[in-house]
């Protein structure tokens, strides 16, 4: 069918994610107009998000142009192109050659690499040296090769193929690493350019089973004392949904989903005094960098960029059969495309549900015995992605008091290597007999585009100091805060400091609360760390932004990712730490706040064979944005028959 004959339904909002029909039509238009070769690969097909002004001024029923942004790869020539296709005009708006870049990996390339490697005679011969006679039991994980200035690798789009071997079909192969055998694959040409062999390591002797059916060397006896815990909402949920727009209590939230970022929040606002006050224009994971510490040549190059190189969104789980959410659940599908530009759907990729969250606020007047208590709950929108051995959950939660929380849940299976008998690792932990789990870190950078009561905002940094001893501080107990608004981008590069209780607050100096303070939201930081890689390390040259927790830039729609648009095998230069060198004005401007949080993982036996979930989070909490506690109007909770504190039908007296 010709592109002109393909019919697509008009989207109801400029930020609605692309449908399967829209992807198909955009690809057909591009193929037809640009006479693409059959070997052309579509590295990315996503909504070309409209200008911010158009979105913020959009009203239901307004007409708007629908555009698609496409990254195209010509594997025979190693050329990359960017295209914008207008579905409204049914034409290619722009088509540009982008030199010296390598797009991230496409999902179906992973399967092709595995088949290529397992069927290679030289690789099979290397397996035989390790006593592996059945290549069908070998698992291949393509790892991004990074950039280390190897002349042979220049200009190629490469992966290093790490291997594990299952003891039998269906069993956990990640417990049996084939350490030191690394084919390097040119993904564009789909050919092995060399096989690196750093010597035979023994296959570890014990299984890594994590289900009772498979456990052998370490049996798993299921606990028998866990009683059912049911989450029941007999009247249904409190949220309302229209496409990808959510209303819940006083929150208005629009969201999308991209193959690189996964879940994206759009145009978040809170109803206050009869109107919706804008808080966020856009917020999403920008990049996730995972540097490893081992010096062994089988591991010392491992520095994964899980968003920019692999696409955390395209690796999303289908939650249909899982237990990732409980209660009254609403699922949303995610529509993306494969290397041929054909759409595919991850069913139930995004989960929306409510959770009880304990006491929202409470006070007991001990003189009158009057008790007032309100229950809190949160609205949670989330997705899970599996990046080979690791699993990551990304959860955005909204609270009645105006707080927004972002939480990452880390679980899955550690990346491991084999040890010789008696070998003691220096840069990792022996988590099972002859199984080494290298130390590593996870850095998550989130791009936060605020619009507190309007587009022009500032970032204020404050810290606490102790008052000097003297007559005005007779008991030496006084302390106070000093605050300053960052004026330029270079000033904004900052770090957490426990000694001074440093905080960062996004404010709108043009909007004041009822005591005359600029309205604001502060970043409440959680666990964090610094990288241990030096400035000379490849990962720091490519992702120097992980050295600092905070950056603020002036809004630029071309600066969407902390690692740059094309981090795969990049040498560095197009990334957040370079964006701020422009030193643009950021005071009372349209700004973007970039927050990086790090998880320092010193591995332990309890992380094996599947990690208990680790949690990383930060909050955006209102500070002077509201005139008073916005959760005062929460309803009194209905009492249960077991509620001993009241005689009536509610938990107050």
Backbone torsions as a table, in degrees:
resi	resn	phi	psi	omega
1	UNK	NA	136.4	177.4
2	UNK	-69.9	151.8	-179.1
3	UNK	-58.6	-37.0	-178.1
4	UNK	-66.9	-20.3	-179.3
5	UNK	-90.9	-8.5	-179.0
6	UNK	-81.2	128.0	-179.3
7	UNK	-104.1	134.9	175.3
8	UNK	-128.5	147.2	177.6
9	UNK	-76.2	139.6	178.9
10	UNK	-68.7	129.3	176.8
11	UNK	-63.9	149.5	-177.6
12	UNK	-88.7	-11.3	-179.5
13	UNK	-147.9	145.6	-177.4
14	UNK	-60.2	-21.9	-177.5
15	UNK	-103.8	6.2	175.4
16	UNK	-60.2	133.6	179.4
17	UNK	-60.6	157.0	178.9
18	UNK	-63.7	144.0	173.2
19	UNK	-91.9	168.1	176.2
20	UNK	-57.2	-41.4	-178.7
21	UNK	-65.1	-38.9	179.7
22	UNK	-67.2	-40.8	177.6
23	UNK	-61.9	-47.0	-179.3
24	UNK	-59.3	-43.6	-177.6
25	UNK	-69.1	-42.9	-179.6
26	UNK	-61.5	-42.8	178.8
27	UNK	-64.0	-41.0	179.7
28	UNK	-64.5	-40.8	178.2
29	UNK	-62.4	-45.3	-178.7
30	UNK	-65.1	-43.2	179.1
31	UNK	-60.4	-43.2	-176.1
32	UNK	-69.2	-48.4	-173.6
33	UNK	-73.8	-32.6	-174.3
34	UNK	-103.3	3.6	178.4
35	UNK	49.8	53.8	-176.2
36	UNK	-67.5	149.9	175.7
37	UNK	-73.6	160.7	178.4
38	UNK	-68.7	-22.4	-179.0
39	UNK	-84.1	-6.8	-178.8
40	UNK	-58.0	138.8	179.4
41	UNK	-115.5	138.3	179.7
42	UNK	-96.7	103.3	-177.7
43	UNK	-76.2	-27.1	-179.7
44	UNK	-159.7	133.7	173.6
45	UNK	-134.0	105.8	-174.8
46	UNK	-138.2	166.7	174.1
47	UNK	-61.8	131.3	170.2
48	UNK	-85.1	98.7	-172.4
49	UNK	-61.5	134.5	-178.2
50	UNK	-67.1	170.9	175.9
51	UNK	-60.1	146.3	-177.2
52	UNK	-57.4	-40.7	-177.7
53	UNK	-60.4	-40.8	179.5
54	UNK	-62.7	-44.9	-177.5
55	UNK	-64.5	-46.1	-175.8
56	UNK	-68.5	-25.1	179.4
57	UNK	-96.7	-0.2	-176.6
58	UNK	-67.7	137.5	173.0
59	UNK	-126.5	146.6	-176.8
60	UNK	-51.5	129.4	-179.1
61	UNK	98.7	-15.0	177.6
62	UNK	-65.6	145.9	174.6
63	UNK	-84.5	151.8	178.8
64	UNK	-156.4	155.9	179.6
65	UNK	-85.0	139.0	-178.7
66	UNK	-107.9	116.5	-177.1
67	UNK	-123.1	153.6	-179.4
68	UNK	-123.5	132.4	177.1
69	UNK	-100.6	129.0	-175.0
70	UNK	-128.5	132.6	169.1
71	UNK	-104.9	121.8	-174.2
72	UNK	-116.1	139.0	-178.9
73	UNK	-121.0	127.1	172.7
74	UNK	-101.8	97.9	-170.6
75	UNK	-64.6	-29.5	-177.8
76	UNK	-67.2	-31.7	-176.6
77	UNK	-110.6	-0.1	-176.9
78	UNK	59.1	30.9	-178.6
79	UNK	-101.0	144.8	179.0
80	UNK	-121.1	138.0	-179.7
81	UNK	-129.5	148.4	171.7
82	UNK	-114.1	133.8	-179.4
83	UNK	-130.4	147.0	168.9
84	UNK	-119.5	123.7	-178.3
85	UNK	-114.1	128.4	176.3
86	UNK	-91.2	117.7	174.0
87	UNK	-74.8	-29.1	-179.6
88	UNK	-67.2	-46.0	-178.9
89	UNK	-91.8	-8.5	-179.0
90	UNK	56.0	50.9	179.9
91	UNK	-154.5	161.5	175.0
92	UNK	-81.2	120.2	-178.3
93	UNK	-82.5	-39.4	178.9
94	UNK	-151.7	151.8	178.7
95	UNK	-149.4	112.8	-169.7
96	UNK	-130.5	133.0	173.3
97	UNK	-77.0	130.2	-180.0
98	UNK	-113.4	106.2	-174.3
99	UNK	-77.3	154.2	168.9
100	UNK	58.2	38.4	174.8
101	UNK	-131.7	159.7	176.3
102	UNK	-131.4	114.3	178.5
103	UNK	-60.2	159.5	174.7
104	UNK	-64.4	174.3	-173.7
105	UNK	-82.7	148.0	-177.5
106	UNK	-103.4	143.4	-169.0
107	UNK	-53.0	-46.1	-175.5
108	UNK	-74.2	-11.6	174.0
109	UNK	-69.4	-29.0	179.6
110	UNK	-60.6	-45.5	-179.4
111	UNK	-65.7	-38.4	-179.7
112	UNK	-65.6	-39.2	178.3
113	UNK	-63.9	-43.2	-179.5
114	UNK	-60.5	-45.8	179.8
115	UNK	-65.3	-41.3	179.4
116	UNK	-58.8	-49.7	-175.2
117	UNK	-67.3	-46.9	-175.3
118	UNK	-65.4	-25.7	-178.3
119	UNK	-95.9	3.6	-178.9
120	UNK	-80.4	126.8	-177.3
121	UNK	-60.6	-40.3	180.0
122	UNK	-66.3	-37.2	178.4
123	UNK	-68.6	-41.2	178.2
124	UNK	-62.6	-35.4	177.3
125	UNK	-65.9	-38.6	177.3
126	UNK	-67.0	-33.9	175.4
127	UNK	-64.6	-39.8	-179.8
128	UNK	-61.0	-36.9	177.5
129	UNK	-60.6	-21.4	-179.2
130	UNK	-102.7	10.2	177.4
131	UNK	78.0	15.0	-179.4
132	UNK	-98.7	110.9	-173.8
133	UNK	-102.0	-13.5	-176.8
134	UNK	-119.0	95.5	-178.8
135	UNK	-61.9	-20.7	-178.9
136	UNK	-65.7	-19.8	179.3
137	UNK	-88.8	-4.3	-178.8
138	UNK	-81.4	136.2	175.7
139	UNK	-106.9	130.0	179.5
140	UNK	-112.6	124.0	173.0
141	UNK	-110.6	114.4	176.0
142	UNK	-72.3	120.6	177.3
143	UNK	-107.0	138.3	175.3
144	UNK	-59.4	137.9	-171.5
145	UNK	-83.0	-15.7	-176.4
146	UNK	72.0	-168.1	178.5
147	UNK	-131.2	122.8	-178.7
148	UNK	-133.8	17.6	174.3
149	UNK	70.1	25.0	178.8
150	UNK	-77.4	118.4	-175.1
151	UNK	-55.5	-39.5	-177.9
152	UNK	-62.8	-23.9	-174.9
153	UNK	-93.9	-10.0	-175.2
154	UNK	-58.7	132.8	175.0
155	UNK	81.2	-7.1	-178.6
156	UNK	-96.8	154.2	176.2
157	UNK	-101.9	104.9	-164.4
158	UNK	-117.8	154.1	163.9
159	UNK	-133.1	154.5	170.4
160	UNK	-105.2	128.4	-172.1
161	UNK	-97.3	102.9	176.3
162	UNK	-84.9	150.3	-172.3
163	UNK	-129.9	149.0	170.9
164	UNK	-136.6	162.9	179.7
165	UNK	-132.9	129.3	177.1
166	UNK	-76.9	139.3	174.6
167	UNK	-68.7	-28.0	176.2
168	UNK	-156.4	160.7	-177.8
169	UNK	-55.1	129.1	175.9
170	UNK	89.4	-10.6	-179.3
171	UNK	-85.7	166.8	-173.4
172	UNK	-74.2	101.4	179.9
173	UNK	-72.7	-21.5	-177.3
174	UNK	-65.3	-11.6	175.2
175	UNK	-81.8	-7.7	-174.4
176	UNK	-128.3	74.1	-178.4
177	UNK	-71.3	139.6	172.6
178	UNK	-95.1	80.5	-170.3
179	UNK	-76.1	136.3	172.8
180	UNK	91.4	0.5	178.6
181	UNK	-113.9	108.7	-169.8
182	UNK	-134.0	99.6	169.5
183	UNK	-70.9	137.9	175.2
184	UNK	-105.3	120.8	-170.3
185	UNK	-113.5	130.3	168.5
186	UNK	-80.8	106.1	-172.8
187	UNK	-71.1	-32.8	179.5
188	UNK	-63.1	-47.2	-179.8
189	UNK	-88.6	-9.0	-178.2
190	UNK	51.4	58.2	176.6
191	UNK	-143.7	150.4	178.0
192	UNK	-81.5	124.1	-179.8
193	UNK	-94.5	-21.8	172.8
194	UNK	-168.4	160.5	173.3
195	UNK	-119.7	115.9	177.9
196	UNK	-88.3	126.0	-178.8
197	UNK	-127.0	111.0	-176.4
198	UNK	-100.4	21.0	176.2
199	UNK	103.5	153.0	-175.7
200	UNK	-77.5	128.7	171.3
201	UNK	-113.1	145.3	-179.3
202	UNK	-68.3	148.8	172.9
203	UNK	-74.7	129.5	-178.1
204	UNK	-55.2	149.9	-169.8
205	UNK	-86.8	-13.9	-175.1
206	UNK	-115.1	152.2	-178.1
207	UNK	-76.6	166.3	176.6
208	UNK	-120.0	39.6	-177.1
209	UNK	-65.8	141.5	177.6
210	UNK	-128.1	11.8	171.1
211	UNK	-123.5	150.1	-176.7
212	UNK	-63.2	-27.4	-178.6
213	UNK	-68.6	-29.8	-174.4
214	UNK	-100.1	-17.5	-174.5
215	UNK	-62.6	133.8	-178.4
216	UNK	-128.4	-67.9	-176.6
217	UNK	-71.0	-20.0	-179.3
218	UNK	-139.4	85.0	-173.8
219	UNK	-59.0	146.2	178.7
220	UNK	-111.9	113.0	177.3
221	UNK	-99.5	112.7	-175.8
222	UNK	-64.0	134.7	179.1
223	UNK	-63.2	137.9	-177.1
224	UNK	-105.8	-0.1	-174.0
225	UNK	-107.0	17.2	-180.0
226	UNK	-94.6	110.2	-178.7
227	UNK	-86.3	157.0	-179.7
228	UNK	-60.3	142.4	174.5
229	UNK	-128.7	100.6	-173.4
230	UNK	-95.8	137.7	173.2
231	UNK	-102.8	114.9	-171.9
232	UNK	-122.4	130.8	173.1
233	UNK	-127.9	81.4	-172.1
234	UNK	-60.8	-25.1	179.5
235	UNK	-99.9	10.3	-179.9
236	UNK	86.3	-176.6	-177.4
237	UNK	-81.8	167.4	178.4
238	UNK	-91.7	-4.7	-177.5
239	UNK	-93.8	156.9	174.4
240	UNK	-121.9	145.1	-174.6
241	UNK	-129.2	137.5	172.3
242	UNK	-136.6	99.2	-174.3
243	UNK	64.6	-116.6	177.5
244	UNK	-109.1	28.0	177.1
245	UNK	-112.8	134.0	-175.8
246	UNK	-123.7	133.8	168.5
247	UNK	-115.4	127.7	179.2
248	UNK	-146.9	122.6	-172.6
249	UNK	47.3	-116.5	-178.2
250	UNK	-103.2	6.8	-178.5
251	UNK	-87.8	140.9	168.5
252	UNK	-120.5	120.3	-172.4
253	UNK	-135.2	128.7	169.7
254	UNK	-113.3	145.0	-179.4
255	UNK	-141.0	160.9	175.8
256	UNK	-140.5	-169.7	-177.3
257	UNK	-154.5	130.6	177.8
258	UNK	-125.6	154.9	-179.6
259	UNK	-65.9	-24.7	-179.6
260	UNK	-87.5	-48.0	-173.4
261	UNK	-91.4	-25.2	-168.9
262	UNK	79.1	-133.2	-175.6
263	UNK	-67.6	132.3	179.0
264	UNK	-125.7	129.1	173.5
265	UNK	-90.2	137.8	177.0
266	UNK	-127.4	148.1	168.6
267	UNK	35.4	68.4	179.0
268	UNK	-91.8	130.9	178.4
269	UNK	-143.7	166.5	-177.3
270	UNK	-132.1	131.3	-178.7
271	UNK	-76.1	123.7	-177.8
272	UNK	-145.9	126.4	179.2
273	UNK	55.6	39.4	173.3
274	UNK	85.4	4.1	177.5
275	UNK	-139.9	157.5	177.9
276	UNK	-87.0	118.5	180.0
277	UNK	-95.4	123.9	-177.8
278	UNK	-71.2	142.4	179.7
279	UNK	-123.1	-51.7	-179.4
280	UNK	-125.3	138.1	169.2
281	UNK	-87.7	-43.0	-178.5
282	UNK	-157.0	141.3	175.3
283	UNK	-150.8	134.9	-178.6
284	UNK	-164.8	162.9	168.9
285	UNK	-61.7	128.7	179.2
286	UNK	-95.9	-44.2	177.8
287	UNK	-160.8	154.7	173.9
288	UNK	-131.6	117.4	-176.9
289	UNK	-113.7	131.2	-177.0
290	UNK	-125.8	91.0	176.8
291	UNK	-85.3	138.4	177.5
292	UNK	-103.3	157.2	-171.4
293	UNK	-104.1	-11.2	-172.1
294	UNK	-70.4	139.0	179.3
295	UNK	-90.5	-8.5	178.2
296	UNK	-59.5	133.7	-178.9
297	UNK	-59.4	-15.8	175.5
298	UNK	-75.6	-15.2	-175.3
299	UNK	-131.0	-20.4	-165.9
300	UNK	-69.4	-6.1	178.5
301	UNK	-99.6	-1.6	-171.7
302	UNK	-78.6	109.1	176.2
303	UNK	-144.8	85.5	-173.5
304	UNK	-79.5	137.6	169.8
305	UNK	-109.2	90.0	-166.3
306	UNK	-69.8	-22.4	175.7
307	UNK	-89.1	-53.6	-173.7
308	UNK	-73.8	-29.3	-179.1
309	UNK	-95.5	-38.1	-174.8
310	UNK	-105.3	-30.8	-175.5
311	UNK	83.6	91.6	-176.0
312	UNK	-65.2	-27.8	180.0
313	UNK	-72.6	-40.6	-178.5
314	UNK	-71.0	-11.8	178.3
315	UNK	-98.4	14.2	-177.8
316	UNK	-63.1	143.7	175.5
317	UNK	-78.5	150.9	163.8
318	UNK	-85.6	119.9	-173.8
319	UNK	-89.1	8.6	-174.6
320	UNK	-57.6	-40.3	-174.6
321	UNK	-105.0	5.0	-174.9
322	UNK	-96.1	-177.0	176.6
323	UNK	-123.8	41.8	-175.6
324	UNK	-77.3	-25.9	179.5
325	UNK	-131.2	149.6	176.9
326	UNK	-131.9	163.7	-177.0
327	UNK	95.4	-153.4	177.4
328	UNK	-84.7	110.7	-169.6
329	UNK	-110.3	137.6	168.9
330	UNK	-115.7	124.0	178.6
331	UNK	-102.1	152.6	174.8
332	UNK	-129.5	138.3	176.8
333	UNK	-81.0	157.0	173.5
334	UNK	-118.9	126.5	-178.4
335	UNK	-106.8	124.5	179.6
336	UNK	-136.5	-168.0	-177.2
337	UNK	-135.7	154.4	176.5
338	UNK	-93.7	-172.1	-174.7
339	UNK	-67.3	-18.9	177.6
340	UNK	-89.1	0.1	-177.4
341	UNK	81.7	12.2	178.9
342	UNK	-87.5	135.3	-179.1
343	UNK	-72.1	146.0	168.9
344	UNK	-137.2	155.5	-174.4
345	UNK	-119.3	128.7	168.7
346	UNK	-92.4	107.5	-178.4
347	UNK	-65.6	137.5	174.2
348	UNK	52.4	46.4	-179.2
349	UNK	-74.0	-30.8	-176.3
350	UNK	-117.0	135.8	-178.6
351	UNK	-115.1	135.0	176.1
352	UNK	-124.2	126.8	177.7
353	UNK	-159.2	169.5	176.9
354	UNK	-106.7	149.9	176.1
355	UNK	-132.9	139.3	169.3
356	UNK	-65.9	140.8	-178.4
357	UNK	-133.7	37.5	172.1
358	UNK	72.1	-148.4	-174.3
359	UNK	-82.7	125.0	176.3
360	UNK	-79.8	-45.7	172.2
361	UNK	-162.2	157.4	-177.3
362	UNK	-158.4	145.8	168.4
363	UNK	-150.4	137.8	174.0
364	UNK	-112.4	120.8	174.3
365	UNK	-84.0	103.1	-171.6
366	UNK	-69.1	-17.1	178.5
367	UNK	-78.9	-35.2	-177.0
368	UNK	-106.8	-7.7	-175.3
369	UNK	64.3	18.1	176.3
370	UNK	-80.6	129.9	-178.8
371	UNK	-118.5	128.2	172.3
372	UNK	-122.1	125.6	-179.6
373	UNK	-142.7	142.6	176.7
374	UNK	-127.9	141.9	178.0
375	UNK	-88.3	140.7	174.6
376	UNK	-99.0	155.7	168.9
377	UNK	-145.9	166.5	178.1
378	UNK	-133.7	149.5	173.5
379	UNK	-96.6	126.5	-174.5
380	UNK	-119.8	127.5	173.7
381	UNK	-121.1	130.5	-166.9
382	UNK	-153.8	165.4	168.6
383	UNK	-152.0	159.8	177.4
384	UNK	-120.5	142.7	177.1
385	UNK	-131.0	143.7	176.3
386	UNK	-111.3	117.0	178.0
387	UNK	-107.8	88.0	-176.5
388	UNK	58.7	-106.0	-175.4
389	UNK	-84.5	-29.7	-175.6
390	UNK	-89.6	152.2	173.7
391	UNK	-125.5	134.0	-178.1
392	UNK	-127.6	131.3	172.9
393	UNK	-108.5	136.4	180.0
394	UNK	-119.5	118.8	-171.5
395	UNK	-126.1	124.7	172.2
396	UNK	-110.1	125.3	-177.2
397	UNK	-120.3	144.0	-179.6
398	UNK	-123.1	134.1	-173.5
399	UNK	-116.1	156.0	-179.0
400	UNK	-62.0	-24.3	-177.3
401	UNK	-87.9	12.1	176.4
402	UNK	91.5	1.1	179.9
403	UNK	-80.1	141.8	172.8
404	UNK	-117.4	133.2	-179.8
405	UNK	-124.3	138.3	173.1
406	UNK	-116.3	125.2	-178.3
407	UNK	-130.9	135.4	173.9
408	UNK	-109.9	132.1	177.7
409	UNK	-111.1	123.4	-176.7
410	UNK	-107.7	123.5	177.4
411	UNK	-150.8	-160.7	-177.5
412	UNK	96.7	-153.3	-172.3
413	UNK	-115.6	134.7	178.6
414	UNK	-62.4	147.6	169.2
415	UNK	-78.7	122.4	-172.0
416	UNK	-129.7	165.4	173.6
417	UNK	-132.8	168.7	-178.0
418	UNK	-92.4	150.4	176.8
419	UNK	-117.2	147.3	168.8
420	UNK	-68.7	155.1	179.1
421	UNK	-60.0	127.4	-179.8
422	UNK	87.2	-8.6	-179.6
423	UNK	-72.8	134.8	179.1
424	UNK	-111.6	117.9	-176.6
425	UNK	-74.1	142.6	176.9
426	UNK	-92.3	-32.7	-172.8
427	UNK	-110.5	24.8	179.7
428	UNK	-167.0	-171.5	-178.9
429	UNK	-124.3	136.7	171.8
430	UNK	-77.3	103.6	-173.7
431	UNK	-91.8	-14.7	175.1
432	UNK	-156.0	163.0	-178.7
433	UNK	-50.4	117.8	177.2
434	UNK	62.9	26.6	175.7
435	UNK	-119.2	116.6	-179.2
436	UNK	-103.6	124.9	174.5
437	UNK	-105.6	102.9	-177.5
438	UNK	-60.5	146.2	171.6
439	UNK	-64.3	148.7	179.5
440	UNK	-161.3	175.5	178.6
441	UNK	-135.0	153.6	174.7
442	UNK	-121.5	120.5	176.5
443	UNK	-112.6	124.4	-179.7
444	UNK	-112.4	119.6	175.8
445	UNK	-106.8	129.0	178.6
446	UNK	-113.8	131.2	176.4
447	UNK	-94.3	119.0	-174.8
448	UNK	-119.9	115.9	-178.7
449	UNK	-106.3	96.4	-174.2
450	UNK	-85.8	151.6	172.3
451	UNK	-140.8	59.7	-178.2
452	UNK	-64.8	108.4	-179.4
453	UNK	53.3	25.9	179.4
454	UNK	144.0	169.0	-173.0
455	UNK	-74.2	-36.4	-176.0
456	UNK	-81.4	116.3	-178.7
457	UNK	-132.9	171.2	175.3
458	UNK	-135.3	165.7	175.3
459	UNK	-118.1	120.8	-179.3
460	UNK	-107.2	128.7	174.9
461	UNK	-104.5	132.0	177.7
462	UNK	-130.2	152.3	176.6
463	UNK	-144.5	160.4	-174.0
464	UNK	-105.0	137.6	178.1
465	UNK	-128.4	151.0	176.1
466	UNK	-82.4	138.5	177.0
467	UNK	-68.4	143.0	178.1
468	UNK	-65.1	148.5	176.3
469	UNK	-65.9	143.4	179.9
470	UNK	163.9	-176.2	-176.9
471	UNK	-59.2	-31.9	-178.9
472	UNK	-82.2	-5.0	178.5
473	UNK	-136.3	63.2	-169.6
474	UNK	-63.3	-29.8	-178.3
475	UNK	-102.3	8.2	176.3
476	UNK	53.6	39.4	-178.6
477	UNK	-112.3	-7.2	-168.9
478	UNK	-81.8	144.6	170.5
479	UNK	-148.3	157.8	-177.3
480	UNK	-149.4	172.4	-176.9
481	UNK	-110.9	149.3	173.3
482	UNK	-119.8	132.7	-175.9
483	UNK	-129.4	147.8	173.9
484	UNK	-146.2	145.4	175.4
485	UNK	-90.9	130.7	175.9
486	UNK	-66.0	133.6	179.9
487	UNK	-96.4	-34.6	-178.1
488	UNK	-131.6	165.2	-176.1
489	UNK	-61.5	-40.8	-176.9
490	UNK	-64.7	-30.2	177.7
491	UNK	-66.7	-26.1	-168.8
492	UNK	-79.4	-12.1	-177.5
493	UNK	-70.5	113.8	-169.0
494	UNK	-148.1	168.3	-176.9
495	UNK	-137.9	156.7	174.4
496	UNK	-60.8	141.1	179.1
497	UNK	-141.4	103.0	-178.1
498	UNK	-66.8	-31.9	-176.5
499	UNK	-62.7	-32.9	-178.9
500	UNK	-108.9	1.5	-177.2
501	UNK	51.1	46.8	-179.4
502	UNK	-62.0	137.3	176.0
503	UNK	-133.1	157.6	177.7
504	UNK	-122.1	134.0	-177.1
505	UNK	-131.6	127.1	171.9
506	UNK	-84.2	128.1	-178.2
507	UNK	-131.2	159.6	168.9
508	UNK	-114.2	103.2	-177.5
509	UNK	-66.8	-11.5	-178.2
510	UNK	-93.2	-5.9	-178.2
511	UNK	-126.6	122.8	-175.2
512	UNK	-114.7	148.3	173.9
513	UNK	-83.6	-173.8	-169.3
514	UNK	-76.9	-4.3	171.5
515	UNK	-109.7	16.5	172.2
516	UNK	83.0	12.2	179.3
517	UNK	-92.3	145.6	173.7
518	UNK	-61.7	134.8	179.8
519	UNK	-66.3	146.5	-175.6
520	UNK	-156.2	166.2	171.6
521	UNK	-134.4	132.3	178.7
522	UNK	-104.5	153.2	174.5
523	UNK	-88.2	115.9	176.9
524	UNK	-96.7	110.2	-173.8
525	UNK	-84.3	152.8	174.8
526	UNK	-114.8	-144.6	177.9
527	UNK	-56.1	143.2	177.6
528	UNK	-157.9	172.3	-179.9
529	UNK	-160.1	178.3	174.5
530	UNK	-117.6	153.5	176.2
531	UNK	-72.2	154.1	176.1
532	UNK	-104.6	-9.7	173.8
533	UNK	-65.4	141.1	-178.4
534	UNK	-81.5	170.8	-179.6
535	UNK	-61.9	-23.2	179.8
536	UNK	-81.5	-11.2	-178.6
537	UNK	-68.3	144.8	-179.9
538	UNK	-57.7	-41.5	-176.4
539	UNK	-64.7	-32.5	178.9
540	UNK	-75.4	-35.8	176.2
541	UNK	-64.0	-31.3	-178.4
542	UNK	-91.7	-24.2	-175.6
543	UNK	-144.7	57.2	-179.0
544	UNK	-64.9	-15.0	-180.0
545	UNK	-63.5	-20.6	-179.1
546	UNK	-71.0	-8.9	178.5
547	UNK	-75.2	-16.0	-176.8
548	UNK	-132.7	148.8	-175.5
549	UNK	-84.4	-25.5	-174.7
550	UNK	-134.7	137.1	167.4
551	UNK	-138.0	149.0	173.8
552	UNK	-130.0	131.3	178.5
553	UNK	-126.0	158.7	170.3
554	UNK	-73.8	142.1	-175.9
555	UNK	-57.1	130.5	175.1
556	UNK	-146.2	114.8	-174.1
557	UNK	-65.4	-13.2	176.2
558	UNK	-88.3	-6.7	179.1
559	UNK	-108.6	81.1	-174.4
560	UNK	-101.6	-18.0	-171.5
561	UNK	-132.6	133.8	-179.1
562	UNK	-61.6	-28.2	-178.7
563	UNK	-93.6	5.1	-176.8
564	UNK	86.8	169.6	-175.7
565	UNK	-69.0	-34.5	-175.7
566	UNK	-129.3	76.9	-178.2
567	UNK	-77.0	-15.8	-175.9
568	UNK	-61.7	115.5	-179.7
569	UNK	58.3	25.1	178.9
570	UNK	-72.6	157.3	175.0
571	UNK	-91.4	-6.1	-175.2
572	UNK	99.6	170.1	177.7
573	UNK	118.9	-39.0	-179.6
574	UNK	-105.9	72.5	-177.1
575	UNK	-151.5	172.8	-168.8
576	UNK	-55.7	-43.1	-177.9
577	UNK	-64.2	-18.8	174.5
578	UNK	-90.8	-29.1	177.3
579	UNK	-56.8	-42.8	-173.8
580	UNK	-71.7	-12.8	178.6
581	UNK	-68.4	-18.3	175.3
582	UNK	-64.5	-23.5	174.5
583	UNK	54.8	42.5	178.3
584	UNK	-71.0	158.8	177.2
585	UNK	-69.4	133.6	179.8
586	UNK	-126.2	10.8	178.6
587	UNK	-92.8	122.7	-178.5
588	UNK	56.5	46.7	-179.0
589	UNK	-129.6	172.9	171.1
590	UNK	-76.1	105.1	-171.3
591	UNK	-115.9	162.5	172.7
592	UNK	-126.1	131.8	179.3
593	UNK	-105.4	129.0	-179.3
594	UNK	-115.2	117.9	-179.8
595	UNK	-115.0	130.3	178.8
596	UNK	-113.4	126.6	174.2
597	UNK	-121.7	144.0	-174.7
598	UNK	-124.0	144.6	175.5
599	UNK	-114.2	118.2	-177.6
600	UNK	-94.0	108.7	-170.5
601	UNK	-106.5	96.8	167.9
602	UNK	-89.2	105.4	-169.0
603	UNK	-64.2	156.2	-176.2
604	UNK	-145.7	157.6	179.6
605	UNK	-58.0	-30.5	179.6
606	UNK	-68.0	-11.7	175.8
607	UNK	-82.6	0.8	-173.2
608	UNK	-118.3	143.4	0.1
609	UNK	-86.0	-12.8	172.2
610	UNK	-128.1	134.4	-177.2
611	UNK	-68.4	131.8	162.4
612	UNK	-60.4	144.8	-173.9
613	UNK	-61.9	131.2	170.8
614	UNK	-102.1	150.2	-172.8
615	UNK	-123.4	132.1	174.1
616	UNK	-126.4	135.3	-177.5
617	UNK	-156.3	164.0	167.1
618	UNK	-147.4	161.9	179.0
619	UNK	-125.6	153.0	166.4
620	UNK	-110.5	111.3	-171.5
621	UNK	-118.8	132.6	-178.5
622	UNK	-64.2	134.5	175.5
623	UNK	-131.4	96.7	-177.2
624	UNK	77.9	5.3	177.5
625	UNK	-70.9	-36.8	177.5
626	UNK	-107.0	156.7	-179.9
627	UNK	-74.3	-24.2	179.4
628	UNK	-160.6	-176.0	-179.4
629	UNK	-56.3	113.4	-177.2
630	UNK	-74.3	-5.3	-179.8
631	UNK	-98.8	13.4	177.9
632	UNK	-62.8	-28.1	-174.7
633	UNK	-89.0	10.9	175.3
634	UNK	-62.3	142.7	-179.0
635	UNK	-70.4	150.2	173.4
636	UNK	-64.6	135.3	-178.8
637	UNK	-71.7	145.8	175.6
638	UNK	-73.5	135.9	-178.5
639	UNK	-81.3	147.4	172.4
640	UNK	-92.4	165.6	-179.8
641	UNK	-62.7	-21.9	-179.5
642	UNK	-87.6	-0.7	-177.9
643	UNK	-75.5	109.4	-174.5
644	UNK	-86.5	-7.2	-172.5
645	UNK	-85.9	-12.5	-178.1
646	UNK	-136.8	160.6	173.8
647	UNK	-104.8	-16.7	-176.8
648	UNK	-91.1	-157.6	-176.7
649	UNK	-100.8	12.1	176.7
650	UNK	-144.0	159.1	-174.6
651	UNK	-84.5	61.4	172.0
652	UNK	-153.1	162.9	-179.3
653	UNK	-131.2	NA	NA
